[in-house]
Structures are given as structure tokens and as C-alpha cells.
């Protein structure tokens, strides 16, 4: 039993950086900012 608790565990893979699509799906504030960028550029030009 003592040897089972001392066994070396494999290293976990690092957590990947979230992509833009992952941020759009999860964070609603980021989603709102994403869709307001074109509206802001149109209002700034006109």
C-alpha cells in the first residue's frame, strides 16, 4: 500500500489559451463589445 501512494503521476497537459470563438461563446460582455465595434466605426465616420 505504501508504494501505491508514492507512485509518480504523469504530468497534466497545460490548459490551452482560450480562442476568440471560446470567448464569444462564454462571455456575453465580450460578445456585446464585438458587435458594437462596427457600429462605433460607422458612427465615427458619419
mmCIF entry with sequence, helices, sheets and N, C-alpha, C, O atoms, coordinates in Angstrom:
data_MODEL
# 
_entry.id   MODEL 
# 
_entity.id                         1 
_entity.type                       polymer 
_entity.pdbx_number_of_molecules   1 
# 
_entity_poly.entity_id                      1 
_entity_poly.type                           'polypeptide(L)' 
_entity_poly.nstd_linkage                   no 
_entity_poly.nstd_monomer                   no 
_entity_poly.pdbx_seq_one_letter_code       
;(UNK)(UNK)(UNK)(UNK)(UNK)(UNK)(UNK)(UNK)(UNK)(UNK)(UNK)(UNK)(UNK)(UNK)(UNK)(UNK)
(UNK)(UNK)(UNK)(UNK)(UNK)(UNK)(UNK)(UNK)(UNK)(UNK)(UNK)(UNK)(UNK)(UNK)(UNK)(UNK)
(UNK)(UNK)(UNK)(UNK)(UNK)(UNK)(UNK)(UNK)(UNK)(UNK)(UNK)(UNK)(UNK)(UNK)
;
_entity_poly.pdbx_seq_one_letter_code_can   XXXXXXXXXXXXXXXXXXXXXXXXXXXXXXXXXXXXXXXXXXXXXX 
_entity_poly.pdbx_strand_id                 A 
# 
loop_
_entity_poly_seq.entity_id 
_entity_poly_seq.num 
_entity_poly_seq.mon_id 
_entity_poly_seq.hetero 
1 1  UNK n 
1 2  UNK n 
1 3  UNK n 
1 4  UNK n 
1 5  UNK n 
1 6  UNK n 
1 7  UNK n 
1 8  UNK n 
1 9  UNK n 
1 10 UNK n 
1 11 UNK n 
1 12 UNK n 
1 13 UNK n 
1 14 UNK n 
1 15 UNK n 
1 16 UNK n 
1 17 UNK n 
1 18 UNK n 
1 19 UNK n 
1 20 UNK n 
1 21 UNK n 
1 22 UNK n 
1 23 UNK n 
1 24 UNK n 
1 25 UNK n 
1 26 UNK n 
1 27 UNK n 
1 28 UNK n 
1 29 UNK n 
1 30 UNK n 
1 31 UNK n 
1 32 UNK n 
1 33 UNK n 
1 34 UNK n 
1 35 UNK n 
1 36 UNK n 
1 37 UNK n 
1 38 UNK n 
1 39 UNK n 
1 40 UNK n 
1 41 UNK n 
1 42 UNK n 
1 43 UNK n 
1 44 UNK n 
1 45 UNK n 
1 46 UNK n 
# 
_struct_asym.id          A 
_struct_asym.entity_id   1 
# 
loop_
_struct_conf.conf_type_id 
_struct_conf.id 
_struct_conf.pdbx_PDB_helix_id 
_struct_conf.beg_label_comp_id 
_struct_conf.beg_label_asym_id 
_struct_conf.beg_label_seq_id 
_struct_conf.pdbx_beg_PDB_ins_code 
_struct_conf.end_label_comp_id 
_struct_conf.end_label_asym_id 
_struct_conf.end_label_seq_id 
_struct_conf.pdbx_end_PDB_ins_code 
_struct_conf.beg_auth_comp_id 
_struct_conf.beg_auth_asym_id 
_struct_conf.beg_auth_seq_id 
_struct_conf.end_auth_comp_id 
_struct_conf.end_auth_asym_id 
_struct_conf.end_auth_seq_id 
_struct_conf.pdbx_PDB_helix_class 
_struct_conf.details 
_struct_conf.pdbx_PDB_helix_length 
HELX_P HELX_P1 AA1 UNK A 2  ? UNK A 5  ? UNK A 2  UNK A 5  1 ? 4  
HELX_P HELX_P2 AA2 UNK A 20 ? UNK A 26 ? UNK A 20 UNK A 26 1 ? 7  
HELX_P HELX_P3 AA3 UNK A 28 ? UNK A 45 ? UNK A 28 UNK A 45 1 ? 18 
# 
_struct_conf_type.id          HELX_P 
_struct_conf_type.criteria    ? 
_struct_conf_type.reference   ? 
# 
loop_
_atom_site.group_PDB 
_atom_site.id 
_atom_site.type_symbol 
_atom_site.label_atom_id 
_atom_site.label_alt_id 
_atom_site.label_comp_id 
_atom_site.label_asym_id 
_atom_site.label_entity_id 
_atom_site.label_seq_id 
_atom_site.pdbx_PDB_ins_code 
_atom_site.Cartn_x 
_atom_site.Cartn_y 
_atom_site.Cartn_z 
_atom_site.occupancy 
_atom_site.B_iso_or_equiv 
_atom_site.pdbx_formal_charge 
_atom_site.auth_seq_id 
_atom_site.auth_comp_id 
_atom_site.auth_asym_id 
_atom_site.auth_atom_id 
_atom_site.pdbx_PDB_model_num 
ATOM 1   N N  . UNK A 1 1  ? 0.811   -1.198 0.000   1.00 0.00 ? 1  UNK A N  1 
ATOM 2   C CA . UNK A 1 1  ? 0.000   0.000  0.000   1.00 0.00 ? 1  UNK A CA 1 
ATOM 3   C C  . UNK A 1 1  ? 0.851   1.257  0.000   1.00 0.00 ? 1  UNK A C  1 
ATOM 4   O O  . UNK A 1 1  ? 0.516   2.236  -0.667  1.00 0.00 ? 1  UNK A O  1 
ATOM 5   N N  . UNK A 1 2  ? 1.925   1.236  0.729   1.00 0.00 ? 2  UNK A N  1 
ATOM 6   C CA . UNK A 1 2  ? 2.762   2.426  0.805   1.00 0.00 ? 2  UNK A CA 1 
ATOM 7   C C  . UNK A 1 2  ? 3.379   2.762  -0.548  1.00 0.00 ? 2  UNK A C  1 
ATOM 8   O O  . UNK A 1 2  ? 3.591   3.934  -0.858  1.00 0.00 ? 2  UNK A O  1 
ATOM 9   N N  . UNK A 1 3  ? 3.666   1.756  -1.346  1.00 0.00 ? 3  UNK A N  1 
ATOM 10  C CA . UNK A 1 3  ? 4.266   2.036  -2.654  1.00 0.00 ? 3  UNK A CA 1 
ATOM 11  C C  . UNK A 1 3  ? 3.257   2.632  -3.629  1.00 0.00 ? 3  UNK A C  1 
ATOM 12  O O  . UNK A 1 3  ? 3.643   3.368  -4.537  1.00 0.00 ? 3  UNK A O  1 
ATOM 13  N N  . UNK A 1 4  ? 1.975   2.327  -3.459  1.00 0.00 ? 4  UNK A N  1 
ATOM 14  C CA . UNK A 1 4  ? 0.968   2.902  -4.341  1.00 0.00 ? 4  UNK A CA 1 
ATOM 15  C C  . UNK A 1 4  ? 0.853   4.410  -4.162  1.00 0.00 ? 4  UNK A C  1 
ATOM 16  O O  . UNK A 1 4  ? 0.657   5.133  -5.139  1.00 0.00 ? 4  UNK A O  1 
ATOM 17  N N  . UNK A 1 5  ? 0.970   4.890  -2.945  1.00 0.00 ? 5  UNK A N  1 
ATOM 18  C CA . UNK A 1 5  ? 0.841   6.321  -2.695  1.00 0.00 ? 5  UNK A CA 1 
ATOM 19  C C  . UNK A 1 5  ? 2.081   7.092  -3.136  1.00 0.00 ? 5  UNK A C  1 
ATOM 20  O O  . UNK A 1 5  ? 2.016   8.306  -3.326  1.00 0.00 ? 5  UNK A O  1 
ATOM 21  N N  . UNK A 1 6  ? 3.205   6.405  -3.300  1.00 0.00 ? 6  UNK A N  1 
ATOM 22  C CA . UNK A 1 6  ? 4.430   7.064  -3.718  1.00 0.00 ? 6  UNK A CA 1 
ATOM 23  C C  . UNK A 1 6  ? 4.668   6.983  -5.228  1.00 0.00 ? 6  UNK A C  1 
ATOM 24  O O  . UNK A 1 6  ? 5.690   7.462  -5.719  1.00 0.00 ? 6  UNK A O  1 
ATOM 25  N N  . UNK A 1 7  ? 3.755   6.397  -5.945  1.00 0.00 ? 7  UNK A N  1 
ATOM 26  C CA . UNK A 1 7  ? 3.915   6.260  -7.392  1.00 0.00 ? 7  UNK A CA 1 
ATOM 27  C C  . UNK A 1 7  ? 3.913   7.641  -8.054  1.00 0.00 ? 7  UNK A C  1 
ATOM 28  O O  . UNK A 1 7  ? 3.197   8.546  -7.625  1.00 0.00 ? 7  UNK A O  1 
ATOM 29  N N  . UNK A 1 8  ? 4.715   7.785  -9.091  1.00 0.00 ? 8  UNK A N  1 
ATOM 30  C CA . UNK A 1 8  ? 4.811   9.052  -9.812  1.00 0.00 ? 8  UNK A CA 1 
ATOM 31  C C  . UNK A 1 8  ? 3.620   9.173  -10.756 1.00 0.00 ? 8  UNK A C  1 
ATOM 32  O O  . UNK A 1 8  ? 3.334   8.269  -11.541 1.00 0.00 ? 8  UNK A O  1 
ATOM 33  N N  . UNK A 1 9  ? 2.940   10.298 -10.664 1.00 0.00 ? 9  UNK A N  1 
ATOM 34  C CA . UNK A 1 9  ? 1.785   10.530 -11.520 1.00 0.00 ? 9  UNK A CA 1 
ATOM 35  C C  . UNK A 1 9  ? 2.235   11.272 -12.779 1.00 0.00 ? 9  UNK A C  1 
ATOM 36  O O  . UNK A 1 9  ? 3.133   12.113 -12.712 1.00 0.00 ? 9  UNK A O  1 
ATOM 37  N N  . UNK A 1 10 ? 1.631   10.974 -13.908 1.00 0.00 ? 10 UNK A N  1 
ATOM 38  C CA . UNK A 1 10 ? 2.017   11.678 -15.139 1.00 0.00 ? 10 UNK A CA 1 
ATOM 39  C C  . UNK A 1 10 ? 1.627   13.152 -15.064 1.00 0.00 ? 10 UNK A C  1 
ATOM 40  O O  . UNK A 1 10 ? 0.636   13.519 -14.433 1.00 0.00 ? 10 UNK A O  1 
ATOM 41  N N  . UNK A 1 11 ? 2.423   13.978 -15.719 1.00 0.00 ? 11 UNK A N  1 
ATOM 42  C CA . UNK A 1 11 ? 2.158   15.423 -15.718 1.00 0.00 ? 11 UNK A CA 1 
ATOM 43  C C  . UNK A 1 11 ? 0.937   15.717 -16.582 1.00 0.00 ? 11 UNK A C  1 
ATOM 44  O O  . UNK A 1 11 ? 0.727   15.082 -17.615 1.00 0.00 ? 11 UNK A O  1 
ATOM 45  N N  . UNK A 1 12 ? 0.151   16.667 -16.157 1.00 0.00 ? 12 UNK A N  1 
ATOM 46  C CA . UNK A 1 12 ? -1.022  17.074 -16.930 1.00 0.00 ? 12 UNK A CA 1 
ATOM 47  C C  . UNK A 1 12 ? -0.593  18.008 -18.056 1.00 0.00 ? 12 UNK A C  1 
ATOM 48  O O  . UNK A 1 12 ? 0.400   18.727 -17.945 1.00 0.00 ? 12 UNK A O  1 
ATOM 49  N N  . UNK A 1 13 ? -1.349  17.981 -19.121 1.00 0.00 ? 13 UNK A N  1 
ATOM 50  C CA . UNK A 1 13 ? -1.095  18.902 -20.236 1.00 0.00 ? 13 UNK A CA 1 
ATOM 51  C C  . UNK A 1 13 ? -1.497  20.312 -19.798 1.00 0.00 ? 13 UNK A C  1 
ATOM 52  O O  . UNK A 1 13 ? -2.468  20.469 -19.057 1.00 0.00 ? 13 UNK A O  1 
ATOM 53  N N  . UNK A 1 14 ? -0.775  21.329 -20.240 1.00 0.00 ? 14 UNK A N  1 
ATOM 54  C CA . UNK A 1 14 ? -1.144  22.697 -19.867 1.00 0.00 ? 14 UNK A CA 1 
ATOM 55  C C  . UNK A 1 14 ? -2.496  23.081 -20.469 1.00 0.00 ? 14 UNK A C  1 
ATOM 56  O O  . UNK A 1 14 ? -2.875  22.595 -21.534 1.00 0.00 ? 14 UNK A O  1 
ATOM 57  N N  . UNK A 1 15 ? -3.204  23.946 -19.780 1.00 0.00 ? 15 UNK A N  1 
ATOM 58  C CA . UNK A 1 15 ? -4.511  24.402 -20.252 1.00 0.00 ? 15 UNK A CA 1 
ATOM 59  C C  . UNK A 1 15 ? -4.285  25.335 -21.440 1.00 0.00 ? 15 UNK A C  1 
ATOM 60  O O  . UNK A 1 15 ? -3.518  26.291 -21.326 1.00 0.00 ? 15 UNK A O  1 
ATOM 61  N N  . UNK A 1 16 ? -4.935  25.080 -22.575 1.00 0.00 ? 16 UNK A N  1 
ATOM 62  C CA . UNK A 1 16 ? -4.719  25.933 -23.742 1.00 0.00 ? 16 UNK A CA 1 
ATOM 63  C C  . UNK A 1 16 ? -5.324  27.324 -23.545 1.00 0.00 ? 16 UNK A C  1 
ATOM 64  O O  . UNK A 1 16 ? -6.288  27.494 -22.799 1.00 0.00 ? 16 UNK A O  1 
ATOM 65  N N  . UNK A 1 17 ? -4.755  28.291 -24.212 1.00 0.00 ? 17 UNK A N  1 
ATOM 66  C CA . UNK A 1 17 ? -5.258  29.664 -24.171 1.00 0.00 ? 17 UNK A CA 1 
ATOM 67  C C  . UNK A 1 17 ? -6.606  29.703 -24.889 1.00 0.00 ? 17 UNK A C  1 
ATOM 68  O O  . UNK A 1 17 ? -6.728  29.124 -25.968 1.00 0.00 ? 17 UNK A O  1 
ATOM 69  N N  . UNK A 1 18 ? -7.630  30.371 -24.326 1.00 0.00 ? 18 UNK A N  1 
ATOM 70  C CA . UNK A 1 18 ? -8.932  30.401 -24.994 1.00 0.00 ? 18 UNK A CA 1 
ATOM 71  C C  . UNK A 1 18 ? -8.862  31.178 -26.310 1.00 0.00 ? 18 UNK A C  1 
ATOM 72  O O  . UNK A 1 18 ? -8.198  32.211 -26.397 1.00 0.00 ? 18 UNK A O  1 
ATOM 73  N N  . UNK A 1 19 ? -9.547  30.677 -27.318 1.00 0.00 ? 19 UNK A N  1 
ATOM 74  C CA . UNK A 1 19 ? -9.570  31.340 -28.617 1.00 0.00 ? 19 UNK A CA 1 
ATOM 75  C C  . UNK A 1 19 ? -10.643 32.430 -28.617 1.00 0.00 ? 19 UNK A C  1 
ATOM 76  O O  . UNK A 1 19 ? -11.422 32.547 -27.670 1.00 0.00 ? 19 UNK A O  1 
ATOM 77  N N  . UNK A 1 20 ? -10.675 33.215 -29.677 1.00 0.00 ? 20 UNK A N  1 
ATOM 78  C CA . UNK A 1 20 ? -11.695 34.260 -29.800 1.00 0.00 ? 20 UNK A CA 1 
ATOM 79  C C  . UNK A 1 20 ? -13.087 33.644 -29.824 1.00 0.00 ? 20 UNK A C  1 
ATOM 80  O O  . UNK A 1 20 ? -14.021 34.215 -29.261 1.00 0.00 ? 20 UNK A O  1 
ATOM 81  N N  . UNK A 1 21 ? -13.243 32.490 -30.464 1.00 0.00 ? 21 UNK A N  1 
ATOM 82  C CA . UNK A 1 21 ? -14.546 31.825 -30.522 1.00 0.00 ? 21 UNK A CA 1 
ATOM 83  C C  . UNK A 1 21 ? -14.986 31.365 -29.136 1.00 0.00 ? 21 UNK A C  1 
ATOM 84  O O  . UNK A 1 21 ? -16.160 31.476 -28.785 1.00 0.00 ? 21 UNK A O  1 
ATOM 85  N N  . UNK A 1 22 ? -14.038 30.845 -28.345 1.00 0.00 ? 22 UNK A N  1 
ATOM 86  C CA . UNK A 1 22 ? -14.370 30.435 -26.983 1.00 0.00 ? 22 UNK A CA 1 
ATOM 87  C C  . UNK A 1 22 ? -14.842 31.628 -26.164 1.00 0.00 ? 22 UNK A C  1 
ATOM 88  O O  . UNK A 1 22 ? -15.787 31.509 -25.384 1.00 0.00 ? 22 UNK A O  1 
ATOM 89  N N  . UNK A 1 23 ? -14.203 32.759 -26.330 1.00 0.00 ? 23 UNK A N  1 
ATOM 90  C CA . UNK A 1 23 ? -14.613 33.958 -25.588 1.00 0.00 ? 23 UNK A CA 1 
ATOM 91  C C  . UNK A 1 23 ? -15.988 34.428 -26.026 1.00 0.00 ? 23 UNK A C  1 
ATOM 92  O O  . UNK A 1 23 ? -16.794 34.851 -25.197 1.00 0.00 ? 23 UNK A O  1 
ATOM 93  N N  . UNK A 1 24 ? -16.265 34.355 -27.336 1.00 0.00 ? 24 UNK A N  1 
ATOM 94  C CA . UNK A 1 24 ? -17.576 34.771 -27.832 1.00 0.00 ? 24 UNK A CA 1 
ATOM 95  C C  . UNK A 1 24 ? -18.689 33.885 -27.295 1.00 0.00 ? 24 UNK A C  1 
ATOM 96  O O  . UNK A 1 24 ? -19.772 34.374 -26.970 1.00 0.00 ? 24 UNK A O  1 
ATOM 97  N N  . UNK A 1 25 ? -18.429 32.582 -27.200 1.00 0.00 ? 25 UNK A N  1 
ATOM 98  C CA . UNK A 1 25 ? -19.462 31.656 -26.740 1.00 0.00 ? 25 UNK A CA 1 
ATOM 99  C C  . UNK A 1 25 ? -19.767 31.824 -25.263 1.00 0.00 ? 25 UNK A C  1 
ATOM 100 O O  . UNK A 1 25 ? -20.912 31.626 -24.857 1.00 0.00 ? 25 UNK A O  1 
ATOM 101 N N  . UNK A 1 26 ? -18.786 32.181 -24.444 1.00 0.00 ? 26 UNK A N  1 
ATOM 102 C CA . UNK A 1 26 ? -18.941 32.154 -22.998 1.00 0.00 ? 26 UNK A CA 1 
ATOM 103 C C  . UNK A 1 26 ? -19.215 33.535 -22.406 1.00 0.00 ? 26 UNK A C  1 
ATOM 104 O O  . UNK A 1 26 ? -20.129 33.684 -21.595 1.00 0.00 ? 26 UNK A O  1 
ATOM 105 N N  . UNK A 1 27 ? -18.454 34.527 -22.791 1.00 0.00 ? 27 UNK A N  1 
ATOM 106 C CA . UNK A 1 27 ? -18.517 35.837 -22.147 1.00 0.00 ? 27 UNK A CA 1 
ATOM 107 C C  . UNK A 1 27 ? -19.439 36.770 -22.922 1.00 0.00 ? 27 UNK A C  1 
ATOM 108 O O  . UNK A 1 27 ? -19.091 37.233 -24.009 1.00 0.00 ? 27 UNK A O  1 
ATOM 109 N N  . UNK A 1 28 ? -20.599 37.042 -22.372 1.00 0.00 ? 28 UNK A N  1 
ATOM 110 C CA . UNK A 1 28 ? -21.593 37.871 -23.061 1.00 0.00 ? 28 UNK A CA 1 
ATOM 111 C C  . UNK A 1 28 ? -21.151 39.331 -23.172 1.00 0.00 ? 28 UNK A C  1 
ATOM 112 O O  . UNK A 1 28 ? -21.514 39.998 -24.141 1.00 0.00 ? 28 UNK A O  1 
ATOM 113 N N  . UNK A 1 29 ? -20.395 39.837 -22.231 1.00 0.00 ? 29 UNK A N  1 
ATOM 114 C CA . UNK A 1 29 ? -19.902 41.203 -22.321 1.00 0.00 ? 29 UNK A CA 1 
ATOM 115 C C  . UNK A 1 29 ? -18.948 41.354 -23.499 1.00 0.00 ? 29 UNK A C  1 
ATOM 116 O O  . UNK A 1 29 ? -18.986 42.353 -24.217 1.00 0.00 ? 29 UNK A O  1 
ATOM 117 N N  . UNK A 1 30 ? -18.103 40.364 -23.687 1.00 0.00 ? 30 UNK A N  1 
ATOM 118 C CA . UNK A 1 30 ? -17.164 40.376 -24.804 1.00 0.00 ? 30 UNK A CA 1 
ATOM 119 C C  . UNK A 1 30 ? -17.929 40.293 -26.113 1.00 0.00 ? 30 UNK A C  1 
ATOM 120 O O  . UNK A 1 30 ? -17.548 40.924 -27.099 1.00 0.00 ? 30 UNK A O  1 
ATOM 121 N N  . UNK A 1 31 ? -19.017 39.510 -26.127 1.00 0.00 ? 31 UNK A N  1 
ATOM 122 C CA . UNK A 1 31 ? -19.859 39.376 -27.312 1.00 0.00 ? 31 UNK A CA 1 
ATOM 123 C C  . UNK A 1 31 ? -20.477 40.726 -27.678 1.00 0.00 ? 31 UNK A C  1 
ATOM 124 O O  . UNK A 1 31 ? -20.498 41.099 -28.851 1.00 0.00 ? 31 UNK A O  1 
ATOM 125 N N  . UNK A 1 32 ? -20.974 41.449 -26.696 1.00 0.00 ? 32 UNK A N  1 
ATOM 126 C CA . UNK A 1 32 ? -21.556 42.765 -26.960 1.00 0.00 ? 32 UNK A CA 1 
ATOM 127 C C  . UNK A 1 32 ? -20.534 43.745 -27.499 1.00 0.00 ? 32 UNK A C  1 
ATOM 128 O O  . UNK A 1 32 ? -20.831 44.507 -28.418 1.00 0.00 ? 32 UNK A O  1 
ATOM 129 N N  . UNK A 1 33 ? -19.346 43.735 -26.944 1.00 0.00 ? 33 UNK A N  1 
ATOM 130 C CA . UNK A 1 33 ? -18.285 44.634 -27.427 1.00 0.00 ? 33 UNK A CA 1 
ATOM 131 C C  . UNK A 1 33 ? -17.902 44.284 -28.860 1.00 0.00 ? 33 UNK A C  1 
ATOM 132 O O  . UNK A 1 33 ? -17.634 45.172 -29.669 1.00 0.00 ? 33 UNK A O  1 
ATOM 133 N N  . UNK A 1 34 ? -17.877 42.996 -29.171 1.00 0.00 ? 34 UNK A N  1 
ATOM 134 C CA . UNK A 1 34 ? -17.501 42.534 -30.510 1.00 0.00 ? 34 UNK A CA 1 
ATOM 135 C C  . UNK A 1 34 ? -18.473 43.076 -31.565 1.00 0.00 ? 34 UNK A C  1 
ATOM 136 O O  . UNK A 1 34 ? -18.043 43.519 -32.630 1.00 0.00 ? 34 UNK A O  1 
ATOM 137 N N  . UNK A 1 35 ? -19.776 43.042 -31.276 1.00 0.00 ? 35 UNK A N  1 
ATOM 138 C CA . UNK A 1 35 ? -20.761 43.504 -32.239 1.00 0.00 ? 35 UNK A CA 1 
ATOM 139 C C  . UNK A 1 35 ? -20.926 45.016 -32.238 1.00 0.00 ? 35 UNK A C  1 
ATOM 140 O O  . UNK A 1 35 ? -21.490 45.569 -33.183 1.00 0.00 ? 35 UNK A O  1 
ATOM 141 N N  . UNK A 1 36 ? -20.455 45.689 -31.214 1.00 0.00 ? 36 UNK A N  1 
ATOM 142 C CA . UNK A 1 36 ? -20.541 47.148 -31.196 1.00 0.00 ? 36 UNK A CA 1 
ATOM 143 C C  . UNK A 1 36 ? -19.373 47.810 -31.918 1.00 0.00 ? 36 UNK A C  1 
ATOM 144 O O  . UNK A 1 36 ? -19.443 48.999 -32.232 1.00 0.00 ? 36 UNK A O  1 
ATOM 145 N N  . UNK A 1 37 ? -18.309 47.073 -32.187 1.00 0.00 ? 37 UNK A N  1 
ATOM 146 C CA . UNK A 1 37 ? -17.159 47.676 -32.895 1.00 0.00 ? 37 UNK A CA 1 
ATOM 147 C C  . UNK A 1 37 ? -17.546 48.200 -34.275 1.00 0.00 ? 37 UNK A C  1 
ATOM 148 O O  . UNK A 1 37 ? -17.184 49.332 -34.594 1.00 0.00 ? 37 UNK A O  1 
ATOM 149 N N  . UNK A 1 38 ? -18.268 47.437 -35.122 1.00 0.00 ? 38 UNK A N  1 
ATOM 150 C CA . UNK A 1 38 ? -18.653 48.002 -36.424 1.00 0.00 ? 38 UNK A CA 1 
ATOM 151 C C  . UNK A 1 38 ? -19.588 49.199 -36.279 1.00 0.00 ? 38 UNK A C  1 
ATOM 152 O O  . UNK A 1 38 ? -19.478 50.157 -37.044 1.00 0.00 ? 38 UNK A O  1 
ATOM 153 N N  . UNK A 1 39 ? -20.493 49.163 -35.327 1.00 0.00 ? 39 UNK A N  1 
ATOM 154 C CA . UNK A 1 39 ? -21.413 50.278 -35.125 1.00 0.00 ? 39 UNK A CA 1 
ATOM 155 C C  . UNK A 1 39 ? -20.658 51.541 -34.707 1.00 0.00 ? 39 UNK A C  1 
ATOM 156 O O  . UNK A 1 39 ? -21.000 52.648 -35.121 1.00 0.00 ? 39 UNK A O  1 
ATOM 157 N N  . UNK A 1 40 ? -19.652 51.358 -33.899 1.00 0.00 ? 40 UNK A N  1 
ATOM 158 C CA . UNK A 1 40 ? -18.852 52.506 -33.464 1.00 0.00 ? 40 UNK A CA 1 
ATOM 159 C C  . UNK A 1 40 ? -18.063 53.089 -34.632 1.00 0.00 ? 40 UNK A C  1 
ATOM 160 O O  . UNK A 1 40 ? -17.939 54.309 -34.749 1.00 0.00 ? 40 UNK A O  1 
ATOM 161 N N  . UNK A 1 41 ? -17.533 52.231 -35.491 1.00 0.00 ? 41 UNK A N  1 
ATOM 162 C CA . UNK A 1 41 ? -16.753 52.737 -36.614 1.00 0.00 ? 41 UNK A CA 1 
ATOM 163 C C  . UNK A 1 41 ? -17.658 53.457 -37.619 1.00 0.00 ? 41 UNK A C  1 
ATOM 164 O O  . UNK A 1 41 ? -17.226 54.426 -38.244 1.00 0.00 ? 41 UNK A O  1 
ATOM 165 N N  . UNK A 1 42 ? -18.893 53.006 -37.784 1.00 0.00 ? 42 UNK A N  1 
ATOM 166 C CA . UNK A 1 42 ? -19.821 53.663 -38.697 1.00 0.00 ? 42 UNK A CA 1 
ATOM 167 C C  . UNK A 1 42 ? -20.230 55.026 -38.131 1.00 0.00 ? 42 UNK A C  1 
ATOM 168 O O  . UNK A 1 42 ? -20.285 56.015 -38.862 1.00 0.00 ? 42 UNK A O  1 
ATOM 169 N N  . UNK A 1 43 ? -20.513 55.072 -36.834 1.00 0.00 ? 43 UNK A N  1 
ATOM 170 C CA . UNK A 1 43 ? -20.946 56.337 -36.238 1.00 0.00 ? 43 UNK A CA 1 
ATOM 171 C C  . UNK A 1 43 ? -19.800 57.340 -36.165 1.00 0.00 ? 43 UNK A C  1 
ATOM 172 O O  . UNK A 1 43 ? -20.043 58.546 -36.178 1.00 0.00 ? 43 UNK A O  1 
ATOM 173 N N  . UNK A 1 44 ? -18.569 56.873 -36.089 1.00 0.00 ? 44 UNK A N  1 
ATOM 174 C CA . UNK A 1 44 ? -17.418 57.770 -36.021 1.00 0.00 ? 44 UNK A CA 1 
ATOM 175 C C  . UNK A 1 44 ? -17.137 58.391 -37.385 1.00 0.00 ? 44 UNK A C  1 
ATOM 176 O O  . UNK A 1 44 ? -16.606 59.498 -37.466 1.00 0.00 ? 44 UNK A O  1 
ATOM 177 N N  . UNK A 1 45 ? -17.488 57.684 -38.455 1.00 0.00 ? 45 UNK A N  1 
ATOM 178 C CA . UNK A 1 45 ? -17.213 58.194 -39.801 1.00 0.00 ? 45 UNK A CA 1 
ATOM 179 C C  . UNK A 1 45 ? -18.300 59.158 -40.276 1.00 0.00 ? 45 UNK A C  1 
ATOM 180 O O  . UNK A 1 45 ? -18.031 60.036 -41.096 1.00 0.00 ? 45 UNK A O  1 
ATOM 181 N N  . UNK A 1 46 ? -19.492 59.007 -39.781 1.00 0.00 ? 46 UNK A N  1 
ATOM 182 C CA . UNK A 1 46 ? -20.612 59.779 -40.332 1.00 0.00 ? 46 UNK A CA 1 
ATOM 183 C C  . UNK A 1 46 ? -20.989 60.885 -39.503 1.00 0.00 ? 46 UNK A C  1 
ATOM 184 O O  . UNK A 1 46 ? -21.915 61.621 -39.841 1.00 0.00 ? 46 UNK A O  1 
# 
